[in-house]
Amino acid sequence: MSRTVGSHTADPCPRCFVEAVRLGTPLPATGPSTVGAVTAVAYACDRCTHTWTRPVEDDLVVHDIVRVDLPEATLYGEAWQVEEDRVLVRGPRGTLRWVERWRVIIH
């Protein structure tokens, strides 16, 4: 279960269950026709050194409720427009922000 830590959301490590803010690192797809495409996001636990990945959401549609892990904060909102590499998220008070698709998690 995730919990709020300041302006971020902390997630537990699947091995040791220590909660921490982990922004993840995009893993690029391989192959000549996938230049610039990101297929997964990698995470690492600072405590037990366990590493894991999650796939980039491929079934994301307009009006999905999403969480976006940004360097400055975690944003919760609604997918307002979905493109191949980015998503327009409608956040609190109707603010709109473009974010990289690999940062978006369907909530």
C-alpha positions as CSV (number, residue, x, y, z in Angstrom):
1,M,0.0,0.0,0.0
2,S,1.4,3.4,-1.0
3,R,1.4,6.3,1.4
4,T,1.9,10.1,1.0
5,V,5.2,11.5,2.0
6,G,5.1,15.3,1.6
7,S,4.4,16.1,-2.0
8,H,5.3,12.5,-3.2
9,T,3.8,9.1,-2.9
10,A,6.1,6.4,-1.4
11,D,5.8,2.8,-2.7
12,P,6.9,-0.4,-0.9
13,C,9.7,-2.6,-2.3
14,P,8.2,-5.9,-3.3
15,R,11.0,-7.8,-1.5
16,C,11.6,-6.0,1.9
17,F,8.5,-3.8,1.9
18,V,10.3,-0.6,2.9
19,E,8.4,2.4,1.5
20,A,10.3,5.0,-0.3
21,V,9.8,7.6,-3.1
22,R,11.1,5.9,-6.3
23,L,10.7,7.9,-9.5
24,G,11.9,5.0,-11.8
25,T,14.1,5.1,-14.9
26,P,12.7,4.5,-18.4
27,L,13.9,1.4,-20.2
28,P,14.0,2.0,-24.0
29,A,12.7,-0.5,-26.4
30,T,15.3,-2.3,-28.6
31,G,15.3,-2.5,-32.3
32,P,15.5,-0.1,-35.3
33,S,11.8,0.7,-35.5
34,T,11.5,1.5,-31.8
35,V,13.8,4.5,-31.5
36,G,12.7,6.7,-28.6
37,A,10.0,4.2,-27.4
38,V,9.9,3.3,-23.8
39,T,8.5,-0.1,-22.9
40,A,9.1,-0.4,-19.1
41,V,10.2,1.5,-16.0
42,A,12.9,0.2,-13.8
43,Y,13.0,0.7,-10.0
44,A,15.6,-0.2,-7.3
45,C,15.4,-0.4,-3.5
46,D,18.2,1.4,-1.7
47,R,17.9,-0.8,1.3
48,C,17.9,-4.4,-0.1
49,T,19.2,-3.6,-3.6
50,H,16.3,-5.4,-5.2
51,T,15.4,-4.3,-8.7
52,W,12.1,-4.6,-10.6
53,T,10.2,-3.2,-13.5
54,R,6.7,-2.3,-14.5
55,P,5.4,-2.1,-18.1
56,V,4.4,1.3,-19.5
57,E,0.6,1.5,-19.5
58,D,-0.5,0.5,-23.0
59,D,-4.2,0.5,-22.3
60,L,-4.4,4.1,-21.1
61,V,-7.5,5.9,-22.5
62,V,-9.0,9.4,-22.0
63,H,-10.7,9.8,-18.7
64,D,-8.6,7.2,-16.9
65,I,-7.7,8.3,-13.3
66,V,-3.9,8.4,-13.2
67,R,-0.9,9.0,-10.9
68,V,2.2,10.7,-12.3
69,D,5.5,10.4,-10.5
70,L,7.3,13.7,-11.2
71,P,10.7,14.8,-9.8
72,E,9.0,17.7,-7.9
73,A,5.8,15.9,-6.7
74,T,3.3,13.2,-7.3
75,L,0.3,14.3,-9.4
76,Y,-3.1,12.7,-9.4
77,G,-5.6,13.5,-12.1
78,E,-7.4,12.4,-15.2
79,A,-6.0,11.6,-18.6
80,W,-7.4,14.3,-20.7
81,Q,-5.5,13.5,-24.0
82,V,-3.4,10.5,-24.8
83,E,-0.6,10.4,-27.4
84,E,2.0,7.8,-28.2
85,D,4.8,9.3,-26.0
86,R,2.9,11.8,-23.7
87,V,-0.3,12.4,-21.8
88,L,-2.2,15.5,-21.0
89,V,-3.3,15.2,-17.4
90,R,-6.0,17.3,-15.8
91,G,-4.9,17.8,-12.2
92,P,-6.3,19.5,-9.2
93,R,-8.4,22.6,-9.9
94,G,-8.5,21.8,-13.6
95,T,-4.9,22.5,-14.3
96,L,-3.5,20.8,-17.4
97,R,0.0,19.4,-17.8
98,W,1.7,17.4,-20.4
99,V,3.8,14.5,-19.0
100,E,5.9,11.7,-20.4
101,R,3.8,8.6,-20.9
102,W,6.2,6.3,-19.1
103,R,5.6,8.3,-15.8
104,V,1.9,7.6,-15.9
105,I,0.3,4.9,-13.8
106,I,-3.4,4.0,-14.0
107,H,-4.8,4.5,-10.6
